[in-house]
Amino acid sequence: MQSIKFCKLHGFGNDYIVFEAQDLCDVSSIGNFAETVCHRNTGIGGDGIAVLEKSENEAADYSCRIVNPDGSEAGFSGNGTRCAVAYLHFKNLWREKSLKLKTRSGIKIYELLKQENFTFWFLAELGQPKFDLPATALSKSLFPNAEELLANKKGFSLLLPEVGFIIAFIFVDVGNPVAVIFMDEFSDFDWRQLGSKLEILPVFPERTNVVFAKAIDKENIEIRIWERGAGETSSSGTCSIAAAVASAFVGKTDRKVSVHAEGGTTEAVWREDGEMLITGRADLAFCGEWFEEI
């Protein structure tokens, strides 16, 4: 048996188990490992794992892999990476205010704003969004006028026979693919069922996160989240910024909004130059040891 140290942190209830890559060198399958440790009943329990490694590339200070509870690897996670950076500060592995983190979707920059006991607040620079659907033969056949729709700041629509109506959505790639659906009330229909169906539609070859958003006013939106590979989550940095960008894109809100999820509020900014920023917290839950049979 091998003892593997970990810490569990969460961003507004969206929880991640953080490991150091050097401690997982004997793990044969990182996907199977993530499935096991993320199990809510028989494992540690989490919405994913974050695996940190000191970067040998001068462009980044550390690299971080995010693996979902179903064993799939995410391109990025706003809350997951924030938890990972908070881990580095908690362990005194990083003492500078700013950190460059390499992810599958590029380098993100995290600035520590403040620390209160075991709570860490960060401002994160996440890059620029993309609105184009994945370029597949299916998406091109379904949306031959996609460029015109985007130019007019309109979204896409799909008929889902199993739910009996047409779904209109804005697609935003923020490092992870996100389909944003605007609605008046979350009780209008079963958003969880719809999210689970949209996640796996063939038009999204790598699946997609699904966010249901309600604009409250020009500076506030409320969201519900169906995260690919994890299901319903109380919060998501990725989905929060995607909802904020989509809301500003179609004119429902300004470019600076408070995104209210069930777990808490993320402050999101989509700057005029296209850069996406989010401010949120990461809280340490506990640390421990996982015993893995080698």
Secondary structure, DSSP 8 states (H G I E B T S, - for coil): -EEEEEEEEEETTEEEEEEEGGGGTT-S-HHHHHHHHH-TTTSS--S-EEEEEE--STT-SEEEEEE-TTS-EES--HHHHHHHHHHHHHTTS--SSEEEEEETTEEEEEEEEEEETTEEEEEEEEE--B------HHHHHH-TTHHHHHHTT--EEEEETTTTEEEEEEEEESSSEEEEEE-S-TTSS-HHHHHHHHHT-TTSTT--EEEEEEEEETTEEEEEEEETTTEEES--HHHHHHHHHHHHHTTSS-SEEEEE-SS-EEEEEE-TTS-EEEEEEEEEEEEEEEEE--
